[in-house]
Amino acid sequence: MFETFDSKKSRYASVGVVSSLPGELIDSIWYIIDLDLKGLVPLENILSFDLINNNGHVTMHFSQEDSNVEMGIDLPFNYSYEFPQEVYAYDDGHHQTILLPSEIRQR
């Protein structure tokens, strides 16, 4: 079994994610995984992040299947209704990618 979300492995964002989220929000997902989740929560290979409007700013809500652990992280970035409501971080053991829900179903 491989260690999920090892920060030394290659990390990407899909074309759909890059075209719908600013870079600082994409980077924030990796920071949340590395600084807030890794070592605290046993991580599966698919993580879910909801983007929530919190008084005009983004709150990133983490959850994963088969776990009762959830976490909301307030970010200093302005929220846009054009952002996707949810994105996934996926680790296949070699690469880690942030994907839209429609893109993860294709894997």
C-alpha positions as CSV (number, residue, x, y, z in Angstrom):
1,M,0.0,0.0,0.0
2,F,1.3,3.4,-0.9
3,E,1.2,6.5,1.4
4,T,-1.6,8.7,0.1
5,F,-0.9,12.4,-0.7
6,D,2.8,12.3,-0.3
7,S,3.9,15.9,-1.0
8,K,7.0,14.7,-2.8
9,K,5.0,13.2,-5.6
10,S,3.8,15.0,-8.8
11,R,0.8,17.2,-8.3
12,Y,-1.6,18.4,-11.0
13,A,-4.9,20.1,-11.6
14,S,-7.2,19.1,-14.5
15,V,-8.0,21.5,-17.3
16,G,-11.5,21.8,-15.9
17,V,-10.2,22.9,-12.5
18,V,-7.6,25.3,-13.9
19,S,-10.2,26.9,-16.1
20,S,-12.7,27.3,-13.2
21,L,-10.6,28.1,-10.1
22,P,-7.9,30.7,-9.5
23,G,-4.4,29.3,-8.8
24,E,-4.4,30.4,-5.2
25,L,-7.5,28.2,-4.4
26,I,-5.9,25.3,-6.2
27,D,-2.7,25.8,-4.1
28,S,-4.8,26.1,-1.0
29,I,-6.2,22.6,-1.5
30,W,-2.6,21.2,-1.5
31,Y,-1.8,23.3,1.6
32,I,-4.8,22.1,3.4
33,I,-3.9,18.5,2.6
34,D,-0.3,19.0,3.7
35,L,-0.7,21.2,6.7
36,D,-4.2,20.5,8.1
37,L,-5.0,16.9,7.2
38,K,-1.8,14.9,6.7
39,G,-0.8,13.1,9.9
40,L,-4.1,14.2,11.6
41,V,-6.6,12.2,9.6
42,P,-6.1,8.8,7.8
43,L,-6.5,9.8,4.2
44,E,-8.1,7.7,1.5
45,N,-7.1,8.2,-2.2
46,I,-10.1,10.4,-3.0
47,L,-10.8,13.5,-0.9
48,S,-13.8,15.8,-1.4
49,F,-13.7,19.6,-1.0
50,D,-16.9,21.7,-1.2
51,L,-16.4,25.4,-1.9
52,I,-18.8,27.3,0.3
53,N,-19.8,31.0,0.2
54,N,-19.0,32.3,3.7
55,N,-20.0,36.0,3.7
56,G,-18.3,36.6,0.3
57,H,-15.2,34.5,1.1
58,V,-14.4,30.9,0.4
59,T,-14.7,28.2,3.0
60,M,-13.2,24.9,1.9
61,H,-15.1,22.0,3.4
62,F,-13.2,18.7,3.6
63,S,-14.8,15.2,3.7
64,Q,-14.1,11.7,2.5
65,E,-16.1,8.5,2.1
66,D,-16.3,6.1,5.0
67,S,-15.2,8.8,7.5
68,N,-17.0,10.9,10.0
69,V,-14.2,13.4,10.0
70,E,-15.1,16.7,8.3
71,M,-13.4,20.1,8.5
72,G,-14.1,23.6,7.2
73,I,-11.2,25.9,6.5
74,D,-11.9,29.6,6.0
75,L,-9.8,31.2,3.3
76,P,-9.1,34.8,2.6
77,F,-10.2,34.6,-1.0
78,N,-13.4,36.1,-2.5
79,Y,-16.1,33.6,-3.4
80,S,-17.6,33.5,-6.9
81,Y,-20.7,31.7,-8.0
82,E,-18.8,30.6,-11.0
83,F,-16.6,28.4,-8.9
84,P,-17.5,24.7,-9.0
85,Q,-19.4,23.6,-5.9
86,E,-17.2,20.6,-5.3
87,V,-13.7,19.4,-6.4
88,Y,-11.9,16.1,-5.6
89,A,-8.2,15.5,-4.9
90,Y,-7.3,12.1,-6.3
91,D,-4.1,10.1,-5.6
92,D,-3.5,7.1,-7.9
93,G,-0.2,6.2,-6.2
94,H,1.9,8.0,-8.8
95,H,0.2,11.3,-9.4
96,Q,-2.1,13.5,-7.4
97,T,-4.7,15.5,-9.3
98,I,-7.5,17.9,-8.4
99,L,-10.5,17.1,-10.5
100,L,-14.1,18.2,-11.1
101,P,-16.8,15.7,-10.2
102,S,-17.5,15.0,-13.9
103,E,-13.8,14.3,-14.5
104,I,-13.3,11.8,-11.7
105,R,-16.2,9.7,-13.0
106,Q,-14.1,9.2,-16.2
107,R,-11.2,7.6,-14.3
